[in-house]
């Protein structure tokens, strides 16, 4: 069993579950993500690792794709189940690094930086290997993430969400010695302020490509974001699409 401090998706799965969609479900980003994934999926079936509240999975299901999920948080999955069509998506509770499902898929994906929640190289590499084993020939494994150099250059907090009566700020602090960064979320709502810390492991594109190669996958495409913008020297994030030959 993995030590408790290494379990994926710490803290915010309980703190954020009821507010996750309101704070993080930006319609433009969600729409672009769903459109890109639907184009890659063919007729499916599709598997989301870290399915959470179903922000991405449910719109894919609405497009007629058979969607499955894995998540370690029962509270996040309860939010999924409470939504229309949420009960129609089979979800396996467990560590998504292990991809604890049966069957093969045309598309396996992680979105919203979820891959970084696997906080050591071994678990990230294992996720690649296990995902590759569940892909159809020609199927794709897709993930997004920050470009480490852009993370290191960023200054000041980002506004995650704001509205009448609430403000959510995020500040990231890097530890290059262990390729970790900690996201500090400051949440002010209803006159109350909370501070939540969430840890991630970042990996550069070269390291990800090597993990993919060792898992028997090859890089098919890399974009600067989910809209399909080119990946360039100025890109702050990436979407990497790996194919099983």
Secondary structure, 3 states (H helix, E strand, C coil): CCCHHHCCCCCHHHHCCCCHHHHHCCHHHHHHHHHHHHHHHCCCCEEEECCCCCCCHHHHHHCCCCEEEEECCHHHHHHHHCCCCHHHCEEEECCHHHCCCCCCEEEEECCCCHHHHCCCHHHHHHHHHHHHHCEEEEEEEEEEEECHHHHHHCCCCEEEEEECCEEEEEEEEEECCCCEEEEEEEEEECCEEEEEEEEEECCCHHHHHHHHHHCCEEEEEEECCCCCCECCCCCCEEEEEEEEC
